[in-house]
Amino acid sequence: MELKDLLLIILATVGWLTAIIQYIISQINQRKEKIIERKYIAYSDYMKKYDEINNHNRNNINSMLNMFTNLQKEIPLSNPDEMINIVNKFNESTHEYIQSIMNPYLAIKHELNTLLLICSNELQIKIIEMKKTIDDCYNDMQKCLNGLLSKNISMDITELQTLGDIEKWTKFKTINEDIIAIMRKEIGNK
């Protein structure tokens, strides 16, 4: 075997090793890209659902304000017997309103459960915090619904006020902003 043959063998071996290494690196990069793509799709679905809920709740605020306006108009004109019917009708309307608010939050909780399958540990902490916040809001809404269903006219107004607790909604918004920031970081948008 001559030096020329030996150099050809070494050169061919280096060429094959380079090709194999490039293939392995290419496969690793493709896997990473697929994971990022899956995360992007899941994160986009979450964002769409969250926007849908925000729009739904903004539209429902007007219907709640209309219920209060109608109640204020009817109560001064009614006698005590009619007042009970008016308040019961208001309770039923409020019950339907709260029920319509609760359903979208269950949907967002479902989206969060889906995200738990693909998220990082950092995002998982925020998702769990968001789910706890949703559960707290849901429990407050359920207490309010129970008060309305009891048809108790002297239902404590604080039960309705807990639904408008700015601190809870601010926490909800802050956690969501944190989740979005982590999502952006995970898919490569800083």
VONU-453527 format. One record per residue (C-alpha): x, y, z; residue in one letter. Coordinates in steps of 0.001 Angstrom, whole numbers, plus 500000, padded with zeros to 6 digits. Example, Ala and Ser with C-alpha at 12.3 -4.5 7.8 and 13.67 -1.06 7.14 Angstrom:
BEGIN
512300495500507800a;513670498940507140s;
REM end
This chain:
BEGIN
500000500000500000m;501388503271498956e;501152506649500617l;498745507757497920k;496332504925498744d;496628505613502449l;495801509307501904l;492779508337499802l;491510506012502535i;491978508705505202i;490352511334503006l;487397509024502229a;487001508188505937t;487060511862506918v;484506512593504181g;482186509844505402w;482570510934509046l;481833514545508082t;478704513454506200a;477536511328509147i;478158514158511624i;476284516630509402q;473373514202509136y;473230513778512923i;473377517546513465i;470679518019510826s;468412515495512578q;468938517190515950i;468070520588514439n;464962519164512748q;463758517750516073r;464304521108517763k;462431522884514976e;459519520427515223k;459310520987518979i;459341524748518497i;456682524437515789e;454451522328518048r;454904524833520863k;454121527690518508y;450865526056517431i;449824525261521019a;450790528724522241y;448905530341519350s;445791528328520215d;446066529508523819y;446432533135522709m;443398532865520420k;441302531353523195k;442423534033525656y;441537536826523191d;438186535174522545e;437438535176526273i;438438538817526662n;436149539831523806n;433328537729525222h;433662539330528658n;433874542857527243r;430633542281525372n;428953540769528434n;429784543781530608i;427302545823528599n;424555543276529218s;425301543348532966m;425133547149532991l;421790546956531180n;420476544555533845m;421418547014536600f;419915549947534697t;416646548074534199n;416572547123537869l;417081550743538913q;414255551833536616k;411774549191537807e;412288549226541592i;411115552801542331p;407945552248540273l;406948548982541891s;405058548121545025n;406557545710547601p;404860542644546094d;406202543381542617e;409636544158544040m;410133540496544996i;409356539435541420n;411676542100540024i;414523541027542290v;413942537352541427n;413990538243537725k;417210540183538304f;418681537168540140n;417844534925537185e;419444537366534732s;422521537671536917t;422694533891537203h;422659533553533399e;425286536290533097y;427637534647535600i;427113531266533956q;428079532767530598s;431273534161532154i;432214530870533808m;432165528712530672n;434994530525528831p;437240530233531874y;436756526503531871l;437827526535528217a;440996528497529024i;441733526062531817k;441471523236529287h;443958525065527036e;446315525413530002l;446096521675530635n;447129521099527024t;450091523427527433l;451302521451530433l;452210518628528058l;454807520628526124i;455887523513528334c;459115524151530179s;459402523985533961n;459418527781534115e;456173528005532160l;454646525140534131q;454935527173537343i;453043530081535770k;450408527797534252i;449725526212537630i;449477529687539165e;447027530719536432m;444926527596536977k;444774528367540703k;443658531922539951t;440975530612537583i;439813528173540277d;439595531024542810d;437530533126540395c;435383530130539540y;434751529445543236n;433741533089543799d;431356532873540863m;429931529634542221q;429302531232545630k;427529534079543906c;425444531646541858l;424496529706544968n;423343532938546595g;421283533816543550l;419752530359543281l;418616530482546891s;416372533402545825k;417438535135549023n;416537538777548515i;418858539854551296s;421805538183549572m;424923539955550679d;426044542386547963i;429655541495548777t;429107538207546944e;428540540186543756l;431387542564544545q;433907539711544739t;433330539184541001l;434600542689540324g;437630542439542614d;440246544410540680i;443117542696542489e;442086539261541186k;441628540449537624w;444949542334537763t;446643539165539009k;444992537220536191f;446279539730533640k;449795539828535148t;450119536039535166i;448931535904531567n;451531538506530560e;454216536422532296d;453008533306530474i;453168535115527131i;456699536392527849a;457894532865528674i;456166531465525580m;457891534038523386r;461225533144524930k;460649529420524371e;459877529789520675i;462827532113520135g;461175535561520146n;462734537617522875k;
REM end
